[in-house]
Amino acid sequence: MMTDPIADYLTRLRNAIKARHRIVEIPASKLKKEITRVLYEKGYIQSYKFEDTNVQGTIKVALKYNPETRESAILSLQRVSRPGLRKYAAADELPRVLNGLGIAILSTSKGVMTEKEARKDNIGGEVLCYVY
């Protein structure tokens, strides 16, 4: 039984990057699909595809690597809020990741977005993870 599906999602991405895989398959959920969309919009992954093969469906994520150095676009994925200890941030307390070079992904009342978008909309929410 999986108690933290977001941590599982991040771990699958982390493991695929360390193994230098091109594509990783992850069990789908609405929240995972939104996190994948944000990662794609911010340029951390090359592409993604949702497949409804079974009841739950899967997300196929094509990882992005630098052609010369073969280094991944994602250097680190950190889970912040977890089921045992939720982390919330008000609009005036939103975190900055690597002084603005990384992103924090938040779940807000207006959907999943980065901390920069939440700061622009002046809303807070649950800090899901840091990506840089």
Secondary structure, 3 states (H helix, E strand, C coil): CCCCHHHHHHHHHHHHHHCCCCEEEEECCHHHHHHHHHHHHCCCEEEEEEECCCCCCEEEEEECECCCCCCECCCCEEECCECCECCEECHHHCCCCHHHCCEEEEEECCEEEEHHHHHHHCCCEEEEEEEC
